[in-house]
Amino acid sequence: MVKIGNLELGEFPLLLAPMEDVSDPPFRAVCKKNGADLMYTEFISSEGLIRDAAKSVQKLDIFEYERPIGIQIFGNEIESMREAAAIAEAAGPDILDINYGCPVHKVACKGAGAGILLDIDKMVSMTEEIVKAVNIPVTVKTRLGWSHDTIRIVEVAERLQDVGIQAISIHARTRQQMYKGEADWSYLNKVKENPRLHIPVFGNGDIDSPEKAAEYKSKYNVDGMMIGRASIGYPWIFNEIKHFLATGEKLPAPDLAERLRIAKEHLDFSIKWKGEKLGILEMRRHYTNYFRGMPNFKPYRTDMVTADTYEEVTAILDQVEEVYADYVF
């Protein structure tokens, strides 16, 4: 049984990665229903929380059915991160997660996210202060290092454990790689082989099929996996991986009716939570994957990502249901 603090997550938990502009409550809802064991919010700016910025505060929204749920924060100032951690804890999450992995320029090059991998001592000090500031388990999401020449992940994981974190998720790329090239999970094996390490280690990067999940589980000895981009528009991946690990057999792909049902459910919640204009706008990134592989689908996708009202979007979805009624995935 994998545990974070007193939270029991099962024998091999599957986590939904915190993804900016993706891992919001509507998306988390469909992932939870399809097998995600632990989910995290989008990353939230520590400075935004301290200033009570509306966009940052809204990201604190969590719901009972999501539990266990973690709130993730990022920043480059230790005192601001301490204050933000306390604010996040007050929102009632089960876990507080620290983002030490975001590679985007506007975050990393200000010393936050993966940028802190250039200053491991500060990373450890910041983590220690955050652990002291809250009464819930603290976890970390990070990368292998800033560049291939600066990978110290075995040392980093141990030092973060020693100041109190209770699990670590590692994206098996460097910041320099961004999302390019192949993730190198061999470093995760090295982390797990450290005899001093006893906290759970979750692997992240390139898990896009049940077969790959099974291969990497066997090869790299991680305690669970964090799924990110492969879940966008395809929340079924969590249950598909679980079924394959348990039986060695693949579940049939979701049919058109199921894809339409979940897409509409996702859209409805998105509008309910954000309002019609923003809810429709932020759903657009998901449509390609909900209907990936369907022939001659481009005109419908174009219509979906340019539609401005709920009625327009649902009319297009109804049209897809009629035109592709006999299509088999």
C-alpha beads as a LAMMPS data file, in Angstrom:
LAMMPS data file: protein, C-alpha beads

329 atoms
328 bonds

1 atom types
1 bond types

-500.0 500.0 xlo xhi
-500.0 500.0 ylo yhi
-500.0 500.0 zlo zhi

Masses

1 110.0

Atoms # bond

1 1 1 0.000 0.000 0.000
2 1 1 1.444 3.355 -1.082
3 1 1 0.857 6.076 1.500
4 1 1 1.448 9.821 1.656
5 1 1 1.246 10.629 5.328
6 1 1 -1.889 8.812 6.445
7 1 1 -3.460 8.828 2.966
8 1 1 -3.698 5.353 1.475
9 1 1 -3.506 5.443 -2.319
10 1 1 -3.550 1.774 -3.289
11 1 1 -0.775 -0.531 -4.443
12 1 1 0.249 1.426 -7.552
13 1 1 -1.526 4.796 -7.678
14 1 1 -2.022 6.829 -10.823
15 1 1 -1.806 10.580 -10.330
16 1 1 -3.162 13.359 -12.513
17 1 1 -0.351 15.838 -13.163
18 1 1 -0.884 19.513 -12.344
19 1 1 -1.074 21.204 -15.756
20 1 1 -1.534 24.936 -16.176
21 1 1 -4.830 25.817 -17.897
22 1 1 -5.751 22.111 -17.976
23 1 1 -6.035 20.589 -14.471
24 1 1 -9.035 22.651 -13.395
25 1 1 -12.084 21.256 -11.559
26 1 1 -14.027 20.336 -14.739
27 1 1 -11.097 18.343 -16.116
28 1 1 -10.319 16.796 -12.747
29 1 1 -13.942 15.661 -12.465
30 1 1 -13.807 13.531 -15.621
31 1 1 -10.380 12.149 -14.680
32 1 1 -11.598 11.186 -11.204
33 1 1 -14.547 9.317 -12.681
34 1 1 -12.165 7.459 -14.967
35 1 1 -9.683 6.198 -12.398
36 1 1 -7.288 8.944 -11.218
37 1 1 -6.237 8.080 -7.647
38 1 1 -4.741 11.438 -6.656
39 1 1 -5.069 14.774 -8.412
40 1 1 -3.446 18.161 -8.084
41 1 1 -4.715 21.610 -8.943
42 1 1 -3.093 23.765 -11.567
43 1 1 -0.029 25.427 -10.114
44 1 1 -0.864 28.578 -8.177
45 1 1 1.394 31.614 -7.851
46 1 1 2.459 32.310 -4.275
47 1 1 2.511 36.034 -5.010
48 1 1 -0.979 35.805 -6.510
49 1 1 -2.322 34.155 -3.369
50 1 1 -0.721 36.713 -1.097
51 1 1 -2.138 39.577 -3.179
52 1 1 -5.538 37.843 -3.259
53 1 1 -5.495 37.871 -7.070
54 1 1 -8.814 36.542 -8.357
55 1 1 -7.342 34.030 -10.824
56 1 1 -5.035 32.548 -8.205
57 1 1 -7.718 32.359 -5.526
58 1 1 -10.170 30.655 -7.903
59 1 1 -7.642 27.851 -8.401
60 1 1 -8.037 26.979 -4.720
61 1 1 -11.528 25.613 -5.460
62 1 1 -11.686 21.928 -4.562
63 1 1 -14.648 19.588 -4.107
64 1 1 -15.289 16.690 -1.734
65 1 1 -15.599 14.085 -4.509
66 1 1 -12.057 14.918 -5.660
67 1 1 -10.388 13.671 -2.497
68 1 1 -7.601 12.983 -2.025
69 1 1 -6.645 16.257 -3.690
70 1 1 -3.479 18.356 -3.545
71 1 1 -3.003 22.077 -4.093
72 1 1 0.220 23.006 -5.869
73 1 1 2.016 26.311 -5.370
74 1 1 5.080 27.911 -6.962
75 1 1 7.289 30.907 -6.334
76 1 1 10.871 32.020 -5.794
77 1 1 10.714 33.786 -2.421
78 1 1 10.819 31.649 0.713
79 1 1 8.681 33.932 2.862
80 1 1 6.053 34.314 0.131
81 1 1 5.912 30.554 -0.286
82 1 1 5.440 30.122 3.483
83 1 1 2.513 32.550 3.443
84 1 1 1.018 30.973 0.338
85 1 1 1.297 27.501 1.855
86 1 1 -0.768 28.611 4.850
87 1 1 -3.387 30.177 2.571
88 1 1 -3.548 26.995 0.472
89 1 1 -3.858 24.805 3.572
90 1 1 -6.847 26.854 4.712
91 1 1 -8.676 25.826 1.517
92 1 1 -8.783 22.272 2.878
93 1 1 -6.641 20.096 0.597
94 1 1 -5.294 16.720 1.675
95 1 1 -1.792 17.538 0.394
96 1 1 0.287 20.601 -0.399
97 1 1 2.581 20.205 -3.410
98 1 1 5.518 22.416 -4.373
99 1 1 6.208 23.002 -8.046
100 1 1 9.929 22.702 -8.714
101 1 1 9.424 21.439 -12.245
102 1 1 7.724 24.033 -14.458
103 1 1 10.141 24.718 -17.344
104 1 1 8.478 27.707 -19.021
105 1 1 10.663 30.796 -19.349
106 1 1 8.483 33.232 -17.393
107 1 1 8.567 30.904 -14.368
108 1 1 11.916 29.102 -14.480
109 1 1 14.022 32.097 -15.417
110 1 1 12.756 33.966 -12.364
111 1 1 14.054 31.225 -10.100
112 1 1 10.711 29.490 -9.560
113 1 1 9.559 26.106 -10.886
114 1 1 12.491 24.280 -12.458
115 1 1 14.586 27.419 -12.037
116 1 1 15.298 26.522 -8.429
117 1 1 17.226 23.464 -9.641
118 1 1 20.091 25.892 -10.166
119 1 1 20.169 26.494 -6.403
120 1 1 19.631 23.202 -4.576
121 1 1 20.452 24.692 -1.159
122 1 1 17.663 27.258 -1.587
123 1 1 15.342 24.495 -2.810
124 1 1 15.975 22.536 0.384
125 1 1 15.629 25.593 2.637
126 1 1 12.380 26.662 0.981
127 1 1 10.958 23.166 1.302
128 1 1 11.874 22.959 4.972
129 1 1 10.137 26.252 5.715
130 1 1 6.987 25.175 3.865
131 1 1 6.874 21.854 5.723
132 1 1 7.076 23.772 9.009
133 1 1 4.317 26.163 7.906
134 1 1 1.558 23.565 7.396
135 1 1 0.060 20.555 9.143
136 1 1 -0.737 18.497 6.042
137 1 1 1.659 16.313 4.027
138 1 1 3.953 18.220 1.672
139 1 1 5.008 16.685 -1.642
140 1 1 7.252 17.924 -4.438
141 1 1 7.094 17.757 -8.212
142 1 1 10.416 18.356 -9.924
143 1 1 12.637 17.466 -12.870
144 1 1 15.936 15.614 -13.126
145 1 1 17.895 18.861 -13.122
146 1 1 18.355 22.097 -15.025
147 1 1 20.507 20.439 -17.690
148 1 1 22.110 17.058 -18.245
149 1 1 25.325 18.335 -16.667
150 1 1 23.559 19.424 -13.474
151 1 1 21.479 16.319 -12.656
152 1 1 21.606 15.669 -8.901
153 1 1 18.195 14.089 -8.460
154 1 1 19.320 11.281 -6.134
155 1 1 20.801 13.829 -3.735
156 1 1 17.847 16.186 -4.172
157 1 1 15.252 13.526 -3.360
158 1 1 17.120 12.478 -0.210
159 1 1 17.660 16.020 1.025
160 1 1 14.022 16.951 0.446
161 1 1 12.941 13.820 2.304
162 1 1 15.213 14.779 5.176
163 1 1 13.469 18.150 5.594
164 1 1 10.052 16.545 5.648
165 1 1 8.435 15.930 2.270
166 1 1 6.342 12.773 2.140
167 1 1 6.473 11.939 -1.579
168 1 1 8.210 13.128 -4.728
169 1 1 7.068 13.108 -8.352
170 1 1 9.857 13.316 -10.902
171 1 1 9.416 14.338 -14.529
172 1 1 12.255 12.414 -16.132
173 1 1 13.521 15.293 -18.268
174 1 1 15.726 18.270 -17.538
175 1 1 14.490 21.830 -17.744
176 1 1 16.696 22.280 -20.816
177 1 1 14.766 19.522 -22.598
178 1 1 11.395 21.163 -21.942
179 1 1 9.050 18.481 -23.349
180 1 1 11.332 17.352 -26.159
181 1 1 13.322 14.162 -26.532
182 1 1 12.699 10.999 -24.591
183 1 1 12.234 11.051 -20.825
184 1 1 15.078 9.179 -19.108
185 1 1 13.533 7.099 -16.351
186 1 1 16.835 5.382 -15.507
187 1 1 17.442 8.235 -13.052
188 1 1 14.253 7.290 -11.210
189 1 1 15.672 3.820 -10.730
190 1 1 18.750 5.409 -9.170
191 1 1 16.549 7.398 -6.802
192 1 1 14.681 4.247 -5.758
193 1 1 17.935 2.340 -5.240
194 1 1 19.103 4.848 -2.620
195 1 1 18.876 2.828 0.630
196 1 1 18.199 5.992 2.660
197 1 1 15.095 6.913 0.679
198 1 1 11.778 5.671 2.046
199 1 1 9.178 8.093 0.640
200 1 1 7.092 7.154 -2.447
201 1 1 8.579 8.069 -5.825
202 1 1 6.185 8.723 -8.694
203 1 1 7.417 8.726 -12.283
204 1 1 6.241 11.205 -14.891
205 1 1 6.992 11.675 -18.581
206 1 1 5.980 9.853 -21.779
207 1 1 3.402 7.506 -20.221
208 1 1 0.862 7.464 -23.029
209 1 1 -0.383 3.865 -23.162
210 1 1 -1.150 0.913 -20.874
211 1 1 1.690 -1.059 -22.469
212 1 1 4.259 1.625 -21.715
213 1 1 2.965 1.978 -18.165
214 1 1 3.406 -1.754 -17.599
215 1 1 6.885 -1.738 -19.142
216 1 1 8.072 1.224 -17.067
217 1 1 6.510 -0.131 -13.862
218 1 1 8.499 -3.337 -14.313
219 1 1 11.723 -1.685 -15.403
220 1 1 12.063 1.328 -13.106
221 1 1 10.617 0.248 -9.743
222 1 1 8.582 3.424 -9.120
223 1 1 5.734 3.467 -6.588
224 1 1 3.206 4.948 -8.983
225 1 1 2.902 7.131 -12.049
226 1 1 1.808 10.662 -12.795
227 1 1 -0.060 11.102 -16.089
228 1 1 -0.073 14.479 -17.785
229 1 1 -0.458 15.257 -21.470
230 1 1 -1.793 11.801 -22.384
231 1 1 -4.897 12.473 -20.271
232 1 1 -5.887 15.670 -22.098
233 1 1 -9.084 14.807 -23.937
234 1 1 -8.560 11.176 -22.949
235 1 1 -9.364 10.700 -19.235
236 1 1 -9.978 6.995 -19.858
237 1 1 -6.224 6.369 -19.779
238 1 1 -6.252 5.912 -15.989
239 1 1 -8.700 3.000 -15.997
240 1 1 -7.100 1.564 -19.136
241 1 1 -3.713 1.414 -17.405
242 1 1 -5.218 -0.074 -14.232
243 1 1 -7.024 -2.776 -16.191
244 1 1 -3.928 -3.670 -18.205
245 1 1 -1.730 -3.867 -15.114
246 1 1 -4.271 -6.127 -13.409
247 1 1 -5.125 -8.420 -16.329
248 1 1 -2.586 -7.958 -19.127
249 1 1 -5.491 -7.152 -21.435
250 1 1 -6.487 -3.897 -23.067
251 1 1 -9.892 -2.385 -22.533
252 1 1 -11.735 -1.502 -25.740
253 1 1 -11.359 2.137 -26.705
254 1 1 -14.266 4.371 -25.675
255 1 1 -16.881 4.516 -28.414
256 1 1 -18.285 7.692 -29.919
257 1 1 -21.244 7.817 -27.541
258 1 1 -18.908 7.695 -24.536
259 1 1 -16.621 10.359 -25.973
260 1 1 -19.541 12.652 -26.664
261 1 1 -21.005 12.040 -23.215
262 1 1 -17.767 12.920 -21.419
263 1 1 -17.021 15.883 -23.702
264 1 1 -20.480 17.337 -22.986
265 1 1 -20.125 16.668 -19.258
266 1 1 -16.739 18.400 -19.294
267 1 1 -18.178 21.343 -21.241
268 1 1 -21.161 21.714 -18.913
269 1 1 -18.957 21.826 -15.801
270 1 1 -16.516 24.192 -17.510
271 1 1 -19.299 26.680 -18.195
272 1 1 -20.805 26.240 -14.734
273 1 1 -17.460 26.946 -13.067
274 1 1 -16.064 29.691 -15.323
275 1 1 -19.061 31.194 -17.089
276 1 1 -20.051 30.603 -20.702
277 1 1 -17.448 32.740 -22.466
278 1 1 -14.361 31.483 -20.617
279 1 1 -15.735 27.967 -20.194
280 1 1 -16.164 27.552 -23.935
281 1 1 -12.818 29.171 -24.701
282 1 1 -10.838 26.917 -22.352
283 1 1 -12.555 23.738 -23.565
284 1 1 -11.125 24.209 -27.040
285 1 1 -7.776 22.588 -26.208
286 1 1 -9.531 19.310 -25.362
287 1 1 -11.598 18.626 -28.499
288 1 1 -8.765 17.349 -30.686
289 1 1 -7.994 14.530 -28.284
290 1 1 -11.586 13.641 -27.473
291 1 1 -12.078 12.827 -31.133
292 1 1 -8.548 11.897 -32.185
293 1 1 -8.319 9.499 -35.117
294 1 1 -11.716 10.207 -36.642
295 1 1 -11.433 10.586 -40.434
296 1 1 -12.198 13.904 -42.135
297 1 1 -12.857 15.492 -38.764
298 1 1 -11.005 18.767 -39.314
299 1 1 -14.088 20.814 -40.373
300 1 1 -15.943 19.804 -37.212
301 1 1 -12.923 20.541 -35.026
302 1 1 -12.569 23.949 -36.669
303 1 1 -16.229 24.668 -35.985
304 1 1 -15.861 23.597 -32.344
305 1 1 -12.852 25.819 -31.657
306 1 1 -14.514 28.850 -33.240
307 1 1 -18.002 28.438 -31.776
308 1 1 -18.843 31.129 -29.228
309 1 1 -21.993 29.839 -27.539
310 1 1 -23.056 26.682 -25.731
311 1 1 -25.832 26.119 -28.264
312 1 1 -23.368 26.277 -31.165
313 1 1 -20.977 23.793 -29.575
314 1 1 -23.677 21.284 -28.623
315 1 1 -25.207 21.537 -32.099
316 1 1 -21.824 20.595 -33.602
317 1 1 -21.481 17.685 -31.171
318 1 1 -24.963 16.478 -32.146
319 1 1 -23.951 16.699 -35.791
320 1 1 -20.822 14.633 -35.091
321 1 1 -22.987 12.015 -33.382
322 1 1 -25.203 11.760 -36.452
323 1 1 -22.487 11.798 -39.135
324 1 1 -20.172 9.330 -37.383
325 1 1 -22.859 7.062 -35.924
326 1 1 -21.276 3.952 -37.448
327 1 1 -17.637 4.832 -36.788
328 1 1 -15.665 2.333 -34.702
329 1 1 -12.516 3.428 -32.846

Bonds

1 1 1 2
2 1 2 3
3 1 3 4
4 1 4 5
5 1 5 6
6 1 6 7
7 1 7 8
8 1 8 9
9 1 9 10
10 1 10 11
11 1 11 12
12 1 12 13
13 1 13 14
14 1 14 15
15 1 15 16
16 1 16 17
17 1 17 18
18 1 18 19
19 1 19 20
20 1 20 21
21 1 21 22
22 1 22 23
23 1 23 24
24 1 24 25
25 1 25 26
26 1 26 27
27 1 27 28
28 1 28 29
29 1 29 30
30 1 30 31
31 1 31 32
32 1 32 33
33 1 33 34
34 1 34 35
35 1 35 36
36 1 36 37
37 1 37 38
38 1 38 39
39 1 39 40
40 1 40 41
41 1 41 42
42 1 42 43
43 1 43 44
44 1 44 45
45 1 45 46
46 1 46 47
47 1 47 48
48 1 48 49
49 1 49 50
50 1 50 51
51 1 51 52
52 1 52 53
53 1 53 54
54 1 54 55
55 1 55 56
56 1 56 57
57 1 57 58
58 1 58 59
59 1 59 60
60 1 60 61
61 1 61 62
62 1 62 63
63 1 63 64
64 1 64 65
65 1 65 66
66 1 66 67
67 1 67 68
68 1 68 69
69 1 69 70
70 1 70 71
71 1 71 72
72 1 72 73
73 1 73 74
74 1 74 75
75 1 75 76
76 1 76 77
77 1 77 78
78 1 78 79
79 1 79 80
80 1 80 81
81 1 81 82
82 1 82 83
83 1 83 84
84 1 84 85
85 1 85 86
86 1 86 87
87 1 87 88
88 1 88 89
89 1 89 90
90 1 90 91
91 1 91 92
92 1 92 93
93 1 93 94
94 1 94 95
95 1 95 96
96 1 96 97
97 1 97 98
98 1 98 99
99 1 99 100
100 1 100 101
101 1 101 102
102 1 102 103
103 1 103 104
104 1 104 105
105 1 105 106
106 1 106 107
107 1 107 108
108 1 108 109
109 1 109 110
110 1 110 111
111 1 111 112
112 1 112 113
113 1 113 114
114 1 114 115
115 1 115 116
116 1 116 117
117 1 117 118
118 1 118 119
119 1 119 120
120 1 120 121
121 1 121 122
122 1 122 123
123 1 123 124
124 1 124 125
125 1 125 126
126 1 126 127
127 1 127 128
128 1 128 129
129 1 129 130
130 1 130 131
131 1 131 132
132 1 132 133
133 1 133 134
134 1 134 135
135 1 135 136
136 1 136 137
137 1 137 138
138 1 138 139
139 1 139 140
140 1 140 141
141 1 141 142
142 1 142 143
143 1 143 144
144 1 144 145
145 1 145 146
146 1 146 147
147 1 147 148
148 1 148 149
149 1 149 150
150 1 150 151
151 1 151 152
152 1 152 153
153 1 153 154
154 1 154 155
155 1 155 156
156 1 156 157
157 1 157 158
158 1 158 159
159 1 159 160
160 1 160 161
161 1 161 162
162 1 162 163
163 1 163 164
164 1 164 165
165 1 165 166
166 1 166 167
167 1 167 168
168 1 168 169
169 1 169 170
170 1 170 171
171 1 171 172
172 1 172 173
173 1 173 174
174 1 174 175
175 1 175 176
176 1 176 177
177 1 177 178
178 1 178 179
179 1 179 180
180 1 180 181
181 1 181 182
182 1 182 183
183 1 183 184
184 1 184 185
185 1 185 186
186 1 186 187
187 1 187 188
188 1 188 189
189 1 189 190
190 1 190 191
191 1 191 192
192 1 192 193
193 1 193 194
194 1 194 195
195 1 195 196
196 1 196 197
197 1 197 198
198 1 198 199
199 1 199 200
200 1 200 201
201 1 201 202
202 1 202 203
203 1 203 204
204 1 204 205
205 1 205 206
206 1 206 207
207 1 207 208
208 1 208 209
209 1 209 210
210 1 210 211
211 1 211 212
212 1 212 213
213 1 213 214
214 1 214 215
215 1 215 216
216 1 216 217
217 1 217 218
218 1 218 219
219 1 219 220
220 1 220 221
221 1 221 222
222 1 222 223
223 1 223 224
224 1 224 225
225 1 225 226
226 1 226 227
227 1 227 228
228 1 228 229
229 1 229 230
230 1 230 231
231 1 231 232
232 1 232 233
233 1 233 234
234 1 234 235
235 1 235 236
236 1 236 237
237 1 237 238
238 1 238 239
239 1 239 240
240 1 240 241
241 1 241 242
242 1 242 243
243 1 243 244
244 1 244 245
245 1 245 246
246 1 246 247
247 1 247 248
248 1 248 249
249 1 249 250
250 1 250 251
251 1 251 252
252 1 252 253
253 1 253 254
254 1 254 255
255 1 255 256
256 1 256 257
257 1 257 258
258 1 258 259
259 1 259 260
260 1 260 261
261 1 261 262
262 1 262 263
263 1 263 264
264 1 264 265
265 1 265 266
266 1 266 267
267 1 267 268
268 1 268 269
269 1 269 270
270 1 270 271
271 1 271 272
272 1 272 273
273 1 273 274
274 1 274 275
275 1 275 276
276 1 276 277
277 1 277 278
278 1 278 279
279 1 279 280
280 1 280 281
281 1 281 282
282 1 282 283
283 1 283 284
284 1 284 285
285 1 285 286
286 1 286 287
287 1 287 288
288 1 288 289
289 1 289 290
290 1 290 291
291 1 291 292
292 1 292 293
293 1 293 294
294 1 294 295
295 1 295 296
296 1 296 297
297 1 297 298
298 1 298 299
299 1 299 300
300 1 300 301
301 1 301 302
302 1 302 303
303 1 303 304
304 1 304 305
305 1 305 306
306 1 306 307
307 1 307 308
308 1 308 309
309 1 309 310
310 1 310 311
311 1 311 312
312 1 312 313
313 1 313 314
314 1 314 315
315 1 315 316
316 1 316 317
317 1 317 318
318 1 318 319
319 1 319 320
320 1 320 321
321 1 321 322
322 1 322 323
323 1 323 324
324 1 324 325
325 1 325 326
326 1 326 327
327 1 327 328
328 1 328 329
